[in-house]
């Protein structure tokens, strides 16, 4: 599924439950290398932000929604989301369950910096909320 802003979602096509290994392999087929497996808590909110490079998420467990100006995109386990650089989005879990996903880049390096009102990484924000 593609959106006018260039965002694409690839729904999990298999009749087997995704695993961290199978999701990482799916990301690699799209030309990305994962660099982080991240779990966010239920009721998580990441304010509107964008990145200067293409971003990919490979959902491993749970459900989360990315809110774009063009509308929401909900990811379930196994789904792959590719967001072009510069496309603003907010990220939100709309339930009490955790969500786990890989983050990745084409180089496999964590070179994505945030623009707009997003400052710091999601990990930094999550650790601050626990303090």
C-alpha positions as CSV (number, residue, x, y, z in Angstrom):
1,X,0.0,0.0,0.0
2,X,1.4,3.4,-0.9
3,X,0.3,6.9,0.1
4,X,0.7,10.2,-1.8
5,X,3.5,11.3,0.5
6,X,5.6,8.3,-0.6
7,X,5.0,6.2,2.6
8,X,4.6,2.5,1.8
9,X,3.4,-0.3,4.0
10,X,4.0,-4.0,3.3
11,X,1.6,-6.2,5.2
12,X,2.9,-9.5,6.6
13,X,2.1,-12.0,3.7
14,X,2.8,-15.3,5.5
15,X,0.5,-17.6,7.5
16,X,3.1,-18.0,10.2
17,X,3.7,-15.6,13.1
18,X,6.5,-13.2,12.6
19,X,9.7,-13.5,14.6
20,X,12.5,-11.0,15.1
21,X,14.6,-13.1,12.7
22,X,11.9,-13.2,9.9
23,X,11.1,-9.5,10.2
24,X,14.8,-8.6,10.0
25,X,15.0,-10.8,6.9
26,X,12.0,-9.1,5.3
27,X,13.6,-5.7,6.0
28,X,16.8,-6.9,4.2
29,X,14.8,-7.9,1.2
30,X,13.7,-4.2,0.9
31,X,17.4,-3.1,1.0
32,X,17.6,-2.1,4.6
33,X,19.7,-3.2,7.5
34,X,18.2,-3.2,11.0
35,X,20.2,-1.5,13.8
36,X,17.9,-1.5,16.7
37,X,15.1,-3.7,18.1
38,X,13.0,-1.3,20.3
39,X,10.0,-1.9,22.6
40,X,7.8,1.1,23.5
41,X,5.3,1.0,26.3
42,X,1.5,1.0,26.1
43,X,-0.1,4.5,25.6
44,X,3.2,5.6,24.1
45,X,3.2,9.0,22.2
46,X,6.0,10.3,20.1
47,X,5.3,13.9,19.1
48,X,5.2,15.1,15.4
49,X,8.7,14.9,13.9
50,X,10.5,14.0,10.7
51,X,13.8,12.5,9.7
52,X,16.4,13.7,7.2
53,X,16.8,10.2,5.8
54,X,14.5,7.4,4.8
55,X,13.2,5.5,7.8
56,X,12.1,1.8,8.0
57,X,10.2,0.0,10.8
58,X,9.7,-3.7,10.9
59,X,7.0,-4.6,13.4
60,X,7.7,-7.7,15.5
61,X,5.0,-7.7,18.2
62,X,2.0,-5.6,19.0
63,X,0.2,-2.7,17.2
64,X,1.1,0.9,16.7
65,X,-0.2,3.8,14.6
66,X,1.8,6.3,12.6
67,X,-0.2,9.5,12.1
68,X,0.7,11.4,8.8
69,X,-0.9,14.5,7.4
70,X,-2.6,12.2,4.8
71,X,-4.0,9.9,7.5
72,X,-3.1,7.2,9.9
73,X,-1.3,3.9,9.2
74,X,-1.6,1.1,11.7
75,X,1.2,-1.5,11.9
76,X,0.7,-5.0,13.2
77,X,3.4,-7.7,13.8
78,X,5.2,-8.5,10.6
79,X,4.4,-5.3,8.8
80,X,7.1,-3.2,7.2
81,X,6.7,0.6,7.0
82,X,9.0,2.8,4.9
83,X,8.9,6.6,5.4
84,X,10.7,8.9,3.0
85,X,13.0,11.5,4.5
86,X,11.2,14.8,5.5
87,X,7.7,13.2,5.9
88,X,6.3,14.4,9.3
89,X,4.6,11.9,11.5
90,X,3.4,11.2,15.1
91,X,3.6,7.8,16.6
92,X,1.1,6.4,19.1
93,X,0.1,3.2,20.7
94,X,-3.7,3.4,21.3
95,X,-3.7,0.6,23.9
96,X,-2.0,-0.6,27.0
97,X,0.2,-3.2,25.2
98,X,3.8,-2.8,24.3
99,X,5.0,-2.6,20.7
100,X,8.3,-4.0,19.5
101,X,9.8,-3.1,16.1
102,X,13.2,-2.9,14.3
103,X,14.4,0.4,13.2
104,X,16.8,0.4,10.3
105,X,18.6,2.3,7.4
106,X,20.0,1.4,4.1
107,X,23.5,1.7,5.4
108,X,22.8,-0.1,8.7
109,X,24.1,2.8,10.5
110,X,22.1,5.0,12.9
111,X,22.5,8.2,10.9
112,X,18.9,9.4,11.1
113,X,18.6,12.8,12.7
114,X,15.3,14.4,13.6
115,X,13.9,17.6,12.3
116,X,10.8,19.7,13.1
117,X,9.7,19.6,16.7
118,X,11.3,16.2,17.3
119,X,14.5,16.5,19.4
120,X,16.4,13.4,20.5
121,X,15.7,9.8,19.9
122,X,12.7,7.8,21.0
123,X,15.0,5.9,23.4
124,X,16.1,9.2,25.0
125,X,12.5,10.2,25.5
126,X,11.4,6.8,26.9
127,X,14.3,6.9,29.4
128,X,13.3,10.4,30.5
129,X,9.7,9.3,31.1
130,X,10.9,6.6,33.4
131,X,12.9,8.9,35.6
